[in-house]
Amino acid sequence: MSAGTVVLVGTVLFAAGCSAAGTGLRDGGPARTETVAKSGSPPAPAGTAPSAPGGSGKPYQKVDPVALLMADPKVNPQVKRDLKPCTGKEYPVDVSYGKVTGGPAADIVVNVLSCADALGRGSYVYRAEDGRYENVFSDEQPPVYAEIDRGDLVVTKPVYGKSDPLAYPSGEDVVTYRWDGERFTEHDRVHTDYSNIDGGALPAPAVSPRG
């Protein structure tokens, strides 16, 4: 779980039937607190939320992440087609607000998950530019999960062997990106090979922990 100046706001809580792959030491997603991804809101900022990340005291504004993704031409059409509510109007989308590009407004990190197992289907970063949001990062190679960690963008991806079950990868890659003023560049990469004790009994990291 991220620490320091990480501020995480908003989560889509799965209803019954949207089960996560479990929790444990290899669960790399951050804690979530609030259901936000419901249809019907515009992608533009709407309303004032609590103080912005980093202790600046400036308010940041929530967005409708589903509308933001649907209006984004950079998002894979297949991701858009598959992005449907798990139940009712609850979409499998996690949203974080925080400073990761050094701009005056909070950036938005959006993770699209699967309803069946909460595995990451795609991760996106949006930067506020002239009153609108610009997609400045995307990773659509699942499973994947992105989060903000002390001003860095950290992307976690499980690594599977030929016979690995979905819930038990052989290892993971954790890649740290930093904003260079125009784009994200890779700053650090850590690969971990998991032991086979108890059958590699801990779940994949690129999931959103639920409960």
N, C-alpha and C positions, 0 to 999 in steps of 0.2 A: 504493500500500500504506500502511495506517495506521501511525502512529508514536507516539512518546511513551509513554503509559501503556496503549496498546492491548495486551490480552492475548487471544490467540486460542487456543482449545483445541478440538481435535476437528474432524474432517472426514470426510465420507463420500468414500472414494476410488472412483471409477467403475472397474468392470472393463472389459475390452476390449469395444468395442461402444458404450460411453457416451462419445462423443467430444465435447470442448469445441469452441467456435467458434474457438479459438486464443488466443494471448496477444499482448501488445504494449502500447503506451503507453495504449491505451484500455481495457485490461483492468482494471476497477476493483475486483475482488474481492481479499480478503486472502489471504495464504499460509495453507495448511492443513497439518496435520502428522499427523493421526491419524484412523483410522476409528472412528466412534462410533455411527452410526445403524444399529443392528441390532435386529431385532425381538426381543421376549421379555422386555424389562425394564420395570418399572413406571414411570409418569410421575413418581412422587414421587422426591425425592432418594435416591440409593443410593450409599453409599460415599464416602470422602473423597478429594478430588483435591488437587493441589498448592496452594500459597498463592494467596489471592485476588488479583484484579487490583488495581492501585493501591498495592501494596507494604504492605498492612495486616498481612500475615502470617497472617491468618485463613483457614482452609481453606474451600473452596467445594465443592459437591457436584454431581456429574454427574447428568444426567437422561437418560431415553430420549426423544429429541425426537419420534419417531414416535408413541409412546403419548401424549405431551403434546398433539400436534396432534389426534390422533384423539378425545381426550377433551374437546377444546375446542369448545363450541357456537358460538363466534364464527368458527371456521374454515369457509370456504365448503364445503358438501357436495361440490361438484365437485372441489375440491382434494383432499379426503379420498379420493374415489373414484379419482382419478388417481395418488395416492401409493402406488406399488408398487415393489418392489425392481427395480433395474436388472438384477441378477443375484444369485442365491442369496438372502442376507438383507441385501444391501447396498442401502440406500435413498438416493435422491438428495437428501440433506439436509445442509446445513452448519450448524454450531452454534458460537456464540461465547459466552464467559462474561466479564462485565466490569461495571463500574459505569457505569450510564447514567441511573438514576433517583434516585440518591443514597440508596438504601436500605441497610440494614445487611448485606444479603446480595447476592451477585453476581446481576446480571440475566442473562437468557438471550436471545440473538438467534438466531432460527431462519430459515434461508432454504431454501425448497423449490425444487428445480431440476427440469429436464426431463432424462430419460436421454439423449435423442437428441443434444441440443446444449448441455446444461448452462446453459440460459437460466433466469433466475429466474422462478418461477411465483407466488411469494408470499413475503412477509417479515413476521415477527412478533417482538414483544418481550414477554417474560414477566418479571414482577416478583414476588418472593417476598412473600407476604402471609399472615401467621398460619399458617405451615407448609404453604401451598399456593402454586401459581403462578397469577397473574392475567394475562390477556392485556391489555396496556395500549397496544398499537399493532399495526396490521396494514395491509398494502398488498398487495392481491391483483390489481393491474393490471399484468400482465407486459408486457415483461420488467422485473424489478425486483431490486435486491440491496441489503441493508442491512448496515451494519457499525458497530462502535463506534470512534470516533476521539477520543481525549483527553477522554472523558466525554460527548461528543455522539453522537447517532444520525445517521448519514449514509446517505442513501438515493440510489442512483444509478439513473437510468432513461434508456435510449437514446431518441432522437427520430428517427422514420422519416419520410422523404418518400414520396411516392406510389409511386415506382418503386424504392425502396431494397431491396436484398436483405437478408435477415435478419441476415447477418453484418456488414453495412456500413451502419449508420445515418447519417443526415445530421448528427446532433449528439447531445448528451446534456444532461440536467438533473441537477444534483447538489444535493440539498436537505438542509440541516442542521436537525435538530430538537433542542430542549432541553426537559428536564422542568421544569415549573413547580410541581411539588409535587402535582399531580393528573393532569396529562396532558402529552403532547408538543405543543409549539407550534413553528411554523416560525420559525427564527432567521435563516436565510440561504438564498439560492437562486442558483446559478450555472448559466447556460446557455452551452454551447459549440457553435458551428457548425464542423463538420469541413471541411477543404479537400477538393477532388476530385483532388488529386495522386495519381497511380498508381491512380486509380479509387477513392479513399477507402479505401486498402488496409489499414486496421486494423480489428479486430473490435469488436463491441458490448461496452459496459462491464458490463452487468448479467449477467455470466456468472461461474461459478466456474472459475478457471484450473486446469487439470489438467496437471501436468507441464510 
